[in-house]
Amino acid sequence: MKASDVEKELKSYADPTKAKLLQGFFKTGKGEYGEGDVFLGLTVPQSRSVAKKFKDLPLSEITEILQSKYHEVRLVAVLLLVHLYQTGDSAMKKKVYDFYIKNAKKMNNWDFVDLSAHKIVGDYLLDKDKKILYKLVKSSNLWERRISIISTMHFISKNKYDDSIHISEILLEDKHDLIHKAVGWTLREVGKKDVKVLEKFLDKYSKRMPRTMLRYSIEKFSEKKRKHYMKR
C-alpha cells in the first residue's frame, strides 16, 4: 500500500459537480479561510470507506498524502492518523501525537480539526502538561487556535473543564467566526455536563462574547434562559 494508491482510489469517485459545491461550502475563494483548496467531490462516507480500505497504511505514507492538494486526500490522511493513534501502543500514540503537533498547520480546515484534535491531542494530553494548548491558542494560525479549543472536548468527556474555560477566556477577543463557533460549541458541551460551570462563565463574560459564540453556548438552554443571556 502506497500514498499514490490512496489518491488513485479517491479519484475514482471524483464528481466535478459535487466538487464545485464543496469548494463553495468550504470557502475556498480568495481571502476566505479555505483559499485555494481543491476538491475531488467525494462525500464523507466515501472518504471514510477509502480510509478503512487503507487502514494499515504506515505513517510514512500518511505523511505523503497529507501533502496532497486535494482536500479529500488530506481528509483520509487525518482519518488514518486517528486510526493509527487509537489502535497504537503508547509509543505509537506519542509518535502520532508528536507528528500531529508538528504538522498542526496541515490540519487546514475545520473538518480536519474537528475530526481529530480531541481524539489525538486531547486524549494524549489528558493526564499530561497542557502547555502546548496555551501556545497554540496564541498562534496567528487559525487552525492551531481551533485545535487548542477543540482538543479540550476530550477533557470535557472526562468531566474536566478548567482548560476549556481558560482557553475560552483567551479566545473571547478572537476575530474569526470559526473560533467563535468552536468556543461556543465547546462551552455548550461543558454546560451539558455541568450547567453551573457554563452559567458562571456566561454571568461573567456574556456581554463580551461575540454573538455567534454566545448563541452556540446557550443552544441547549430553555427559551427563557436564552433570552436572558442574549439581552445582556
C-alpha positions as CSV (number, residue, x, y, z in Angstrom):
1,M,0.0,0.0,0.0
2,K,1.3,3.4,-1.0
3,A,0.2,7.0,-0.9
4,S,-0.4,7.0,-4.6
5,D,-2.8,4.1,-4.3
6,V,-5.0,6.2,-1.9
7,E,-5.1,9.2,-4.3
8,K,-5.9,6.9,-7.2
9,E,-8.8,5.3,-5.3
10,L,-10.2,8.6,-4.3
11,K,-10.0,10.0,-7.8
12,S,-12.1,7.1,-9.0
13,Y,-15.0,8.6,-7.0
14,A,-14.5,12.1,-8.3
15,D,-17.6,14.2,-9.0
16,P,-16.9,17.6,-10.6
17,T,-20.4,18.9,-9.8
18,K,-20.1,18.0,-6.2
19,A,-16.6,19.3,-6.1
20,K,-17.8,22.8,-7.2
21,L,-20.4,22.8,-4.4
22,L,-17.8,21.8,-1.8
23,Q,-15.4,24.5,-2.9
24,G,-18.2,27.0,-2.1
25,F,-19.2,25.4,1.2
26,F,-15.6,25.3,2.5
27,K,-14.9,28.9,1.5
28,T,-12.1,28.4,-1.0
29,G,-12.3,31.8,-2.6
30,K,-9.7,34.5,-2.5
31,G,-9.3,35.8,1.1
32,E,-11.6,33.1,2.6
33,Y,-10.4,30.6,5.2
34,G,-10.1,27.7,2.7
35,E,-8.5,29.8,-0.1
36,G,-7.0,27.6,-2.8
37,D,-8.2,24.3,-1.5
38,V,-9.1,21.8,-4.3
39,F,-11.9,19.2,-4.0
40,L,-12.5,15.9,-5.9
41,G,-16.2,15.9,-4.9
42,L,-16.5,12.9,-2.5
43,T,-18.9,12.5,0.3
44,V,-17.5,12.0,3.8
45,P,-18.8,8.3,3.9
46,Q,-16.9,7.7,0.6
47,S,-13.8,9.1,2.2
48,R,-14.3,7.1,5.3
49,S,-14.7,3.9,3.2
50,V,-11.4,4.6,1.4
51,A,-9.7,5.3,4.8
52,K,-11.0,1.9,6.1
53,K,-9.6,0.2,3.0
54,F,-6.1,1.7,3.7
55,K,-6.2,1.4,7.5
56,D,-2.8,-0.3,7.5
57,L,-1.0,2.5,5.7
58,P,2.2,3.3,7.6
59,L,2.9,6.7,9.0
60,S,5.5,7.4,6.3
61,E,2.8,7.1,3.6
62,I,0.2,9.0,5.6
63,T,2.8,11.8,5.8
64,E,2.9,11.9,2.0
65,I,-0.8,12.0,1.4
66,L,-1.1,14.8,4.0
67,Q,0.8,17.0,1.4
68,S,-1.8,16.4,-1.3
69,K,-3.5,19.4,-2.9
70,Y,-6.8,17.6,-2.8
71,H,-9.0,18.1,0.3
72,E,-10.4,14.6,0.4
73,V,-6.9,13.0,0.2
74,R,-5.8,15.1,3.2
75,L,-9.0,14.1,4.9
76,V,-8.2,10.4,4.5
77,A,-4.7,11.2,6.0
78,V,-6.4,12.7,9.1
79,L,-8.7,9.8,9.5
80,L,-5.8,7.4,9.2
81,L,-3.9,9.3,11.8
82,V,-6.8,9.0,14.2
83,H,-7.0,5.2,13.5
84,L,-3.2,4.8,13.9
85,Y,-3.4,6.7,17.2
86,Q,-6.4,4.8,18.6
87,T,-5.0,1.4,17.7
88,G,-1.4,2.0,18.6
89,D,0.5,1.2,21.7
90,S,1.9,4.0,24.0
91,A,4.9,4.5,21.8
92,M,2.8,4.8,18.6
93,K,0.4,7.2,20.4
94,K,3.3,9.5,21.2
95,K,4.7,9.3,17.7
96,V,1.3,10.2,16.2
97,Y,0.8,13.0,18.7
98,D,4.2,14.5,18.0
99,F,3.6,14.2,14.3
100,Y,0.2,15.9,14.7
101,I,1.6,18.8,16.7
102,K,4.5,19.3,14.2
103,N,2.0,19.3,11.3
104,A,-0.8,21.2,13.1
105,K,-0.9,23.8,10.3
106,K,-1.7,21.0,7.8
107,M,-5.0,20.5,9.7
108,N,-6.1,23.3,7.5
109,N,-9.9,23.2,7.6
110,W,-12.4,22.9,10.3
111,D,-13.5,19.4,9.4
112,F,-9.9,18.1,9.8
113,V,-9.6,19.7,13.2
114,D,-13.0,18.6,14.4
115,L,-12.4,15.0,13.4
116,S,-9.1,14.7,15.1
117,A,-7.9,17.2,17.7
118,H,-9.8,15.8,20.6
119,K,-9.1,12.2,19.6
120,I,-5.4,12.7,19.3
121,V,-4.2,15.8,21.1
122,G,-7.0,15.8,23.8
123,D,-6.6,12.1,24.5
124,Y,-2.8,12.3,24.7
125,L,-2.7,15.3,27.0
126,L,-5.5,14.2,29.4
127,D,-3.1,13.3,32.2
128,K,-0.1,15.5,31.0
129,D,1.0,19.1,31.0
130,K,-1.3,21.2,28.7
131,K,1.2,24.0,28.0
132,I,1.2,23.2,24.2
133,L,-2.5,24.1,24.1
134,Y,-1.7,27.6,25.6
135,K,1.0,28.0,22.9
136,L,-1.4,27.0,20.1
137,V,-4.2,29.3,21.3
138,K,-1.9,32.3,20.9
139,S,-0.9,31.3,17.4
140,S,-1.6,33.6,14.4
141,N,-2.7,30.4,12.6
142,L,-6.5,29.9,12.7
143,W,-6.2,26.1,12.7
144,E,-3.8,25.9,15.6
145,R,-6.1,28.1,17.6
146,R,-9.1,25.9,16.7
147,I,-7.0,22.8,17.7
148,S,-6.4,24.3,21.1
149,I,-10.0,24.6,22.0
150,I,-11.4,21.5,20.2
151,S,-8.7,19.3,21.9
152,T,-10.4,20.1,25.2
153,M,-13.5,18.3,24.2
154,H,-11.9,15.1,25.3
155,F,-11.2,16.6,28.8
156,I,-14.9,17.6,29.0
157,S,-15.9,14.0,28.3
158,K,-13.9,13.1,31.4
159,N,-15.6,15.8,33.5
160,K,-12.6,18.2,33.4
161,Y,-13.5,21.7,32.4
162,D,-10.7,24.0,33.6
163,D,-8.8,24.1,30.3
164,S,-11.9,24.6,28.2
165,I,-12.8,27.6,30.4
166,H,-9.4,29.1,30.4
167,I,-8.8,28.7,26.7
168,S,-12.3,30.1,26.0
169,E,-11.4,33.2,28.1
170,I,-8.3,33.7,25.9
171,L,-10.3,33.4,22.7
172,L,-13.0,35.9,23.8
173,E,-11.5,38.6,21.6
174,D,-10.7,36.4,18.7
175,K,-11.9,37.9,15.4
176,H,-12.6,34.8,13.4
177,D,-16.1,33.3,13.1
178,L,-14.7,29.8,13.1
179,I,-13.2,30.4,16.5
180,H,-16.5,31.9,17.8
181,K,-18.3,28.7,16.7
182,A,-15.7,26.4,18.2
183,V,-15.7,28.1,21.6
184,G,-19.4,28.3,21.7
185,W,-19.7,24.6,20.8
186,T,-17.2,23.7,23.5
187,L,-18.9,25.8,26.2
188,R,-22.2,24.2,25.2
189,E,-20.6,20.8,25.9
190,V,-19.4,22.0,29.2
191,G,-22.9,23.1,30.1
192,K,-24.3,19.7,29.1
193,K,-22.0,18.1,31.7
194,D,-22.2,20.9,34.4
195,V,-24.6,23.8,33.7
196,K,-23.3,25.7,36.7
197,V,-19.8,25.9,35.2
198,L,-21.3,27.3,32.0
199,E,-23.6,29.8,33.8
200,K,-20.7,31.1,35.9
201,F,-18.8,31.8,32.6
202,L,-21.8,33.4,31.0
203,D,-22.5,35.6,34.0
204,K,-19.0,36.9,33.8
205,Y,-18.5,37.2,30.0
206,S,-21.8,37.1,28.1
207,K,-21.6,40.9,27.5
208,R,-18.2,40.5,25.9
209,M,-18.8,37.3,23.9
210,P,-19.3,37.6,20.2
211,R,-23.0,36.9,19.4
212,T,-22.2,33.6,17.5
213,M,-20.2,32.3,20.4
214,L,-22.9,33.2,22.8
215,R,-25.7,31.6,20.7
216,Y,-23.8,28.4,20.3
217,S,-23.1,28.2,24.0
218,I,-26.7,28.6,25.1
219,E,-28.2,26.4,22.5
220,K,-29.5,23.8,25.0
221,F,-31.0,26.3,27.4
222,S,-34.7,27.0,27.7
223,E,-36.1,29.8,25.6
224,K,-36.4,32.0,28.7
225,K,-32.8,31.5,29.8
226,R,-31.6,32.0,26.2
227,K,-33.4,35.4,26.1
228,H,-31.9,36.3,29.4
229,Y,-28.4,35.9,28.2
230,M,-29.0,37.4,24.7
231,K,-30.4,40.6,26.3
232,R,-27.3,41.1,28.5
